[in-house]
Amino acid sequence: MGIILYNQGKTRFPRTFVTLLGVVCLGMFSFLYAGQSGGGSVILQPVVLLSKFILLISIVFTLNTRRWVYQGWLLLVGLVLLALITSLFEYSTGWHFAGSQLQQLPDRPPYSSWVTAWYTNVNDFALFLQMATIPALTLGLNPTTTSKKRISFLGVWTISAYLVVHLGARAVILAYPIVIATTLGLIYGNIIRQTIRQIPIRVGKILIPLFGLVLTTVFVLVPNPTNPGSSIWIRWQLQKAAVLGGDVWGHGWGSSPTVISQTSVSTGGILSPHSWFGALLTDTGLLGLALFLVFYGGLVVGLARIANLRDPVPVMSITSLVALPIAGLGPSNVLFLPMFWIVIGLSISTLQVSSWHIS
């Protein structure tokens, strides 16, 4: 609070940030209210997630100019290059850094021969690769970027996409058409740019939460249309279990496995939510999900409404936010991945500096 008071004359947060803060506080309150007891891992979950939120806050405070926000997005591309170099080193030498080798995965291609630098899960690594290379794709497709840089950026993105496809991360692969279509539409689609500039920000704050309410209803009332045991079937069942067990204000950060296990919904033995939609339902309930969707919708529409879409920085933010719901179906709980909070933090900073530029 002291930091906020000290910086109130220097840093202005978008009002949507207050809603996100409310979601985080609700998750902590729900954890205390639920009175969970047990091992240290249960108590550790809210602390871990709170550290991710502190990372987001540090991004918003630090990256308060367009130049710094741009450098922040480029840093993600640099991390991808570092990850690729690390993976190549591990693969060629057979020596692995701590926590980097794939663990407890089927002994079949590509799992038996590929490593995921810094990640022990294919889906987590694939999400990192996709979200961190969206800036490279945006700059590679942007006509104002020099030819040499465009080739370099598109080369990094292509290699990353190939690795994701080779690793078979289906949720992230499914998000790639959305990423490409969104980026091309925002950069080259004059009609699209002109149309979204006419959309009031309140549309995102209202329609996105309504869409979330419709989804919660569908998961409960509509029978699962997929084959039992399939990946899509499991994810549908997980969301249904999250809706039925989430309550009004949830059970606290990190409660998803416990909540899902206590429902009567069959999930094929999988207890992790596999989406931020299900995680928010179990951890913060319907109230927390609604608050987050108000924040999320306002952030996406706010960026599209006021940002200069010929500037690649807002395009990076919008594309990342649009891809996040689909790509987030792969990891067991995307809320506990730093990339989730980094993308949101950079997007808040993007909206912040865009608002200052207009005002």
Stockholm file with secondary structure:
# STOCKHOLM 1.0

chainA/1-359         MGIILYNQGKTRFPRTFVTLLGVVCLGMFSFLYAGQSGGGSVILQPVVLLSKFILLISIVFTLNTRRWVYQGWLLLVGLVLLALITSLFEYSTGWHFAGSQLQQLPDRPPYSSWVTAWYTNVNDFALFLQMATIPALTLGLNPTTTSKKRISFLGVWTISAYLVVHLGARAVILAYPIVIATTLGLIYGNIIRQTIRQIPIRVGKILIPLFGLVLTTVFVLVPNPTNPGSSIWIRWQLQKAAVLGGDVWGHGWGSSPTVISQTSVSTGGILSPHSWFGALLTDTGLLGLALFLVFYGGLVVGLARIANLRDPVPVMSITSLVALPIAGLGPSNVLFLPMFWIVIGLSISTLQVSSWHIS
#=GR chainA/1-359 SS CHHHHHHTTTCCCCTHHHHHHHHHHHHHHHHHHHTCCSSHHHHHHHHHHHHHHHHHHHHHHHCCSHHHHHHHHHHHHHHHHHHHHHHHHHHHHCCCCTTTSCCSCCSSTTTTTCCCTTCSSHHHHHHHHHHHHHHHHHHHHCTTSCHHHHHHHHHHHHHHHHHHHHHTCHHHHHHHHHHHHHHHHHHHCHHHHHHHTTSCHHHHHHHHHHHHHHHHHHHHHSCCCSCTTSHHHHHHHHHHHHHHHHTTTCSCTTCHHHHHHTSSCCCTTCCSCSSHHHHHHHHHHHHHHHHHHHHHHHHHHHHHHHSCTTSHHHHHHHHHHHHHHHHTTSSSCGGGSHHHHHHHHHHHHHHHHHHHHHC
#=GC SS_cons         CHHHHHHTTTCCCCTHHHHHHHHHHHHHHHHHHHTCCSSHHHHHHHHHHHHHHHHHHHHHHHCCSHHHHHHHHHHHHHHHHHHHHHHHHHHHHCCCCTTTSCCSCCSSTTTTTCCCTTCSSHHHHHHHHHHHHHHHHHHHHCTTSCHHHHHHHHHHHHHHHHHHHHHTCHHHHHHHHHHHHHHHHHHHCHHHHHHHTTSCHHHHHHHHHHHHHHHHHHHHHSCCCSCTTSHHHHHHHHHHHHHHHHTTTCSCTTCHHHHHHTSSCCCTTCCSCSSHHHHHHHHHHHHHHHHHHHHHHHHHHHHHHHSCTTSHHHHHHHHHHHHHHHHTTSSSCGGGSHHHHHHHHHHHHHHHHHHHHHC
//
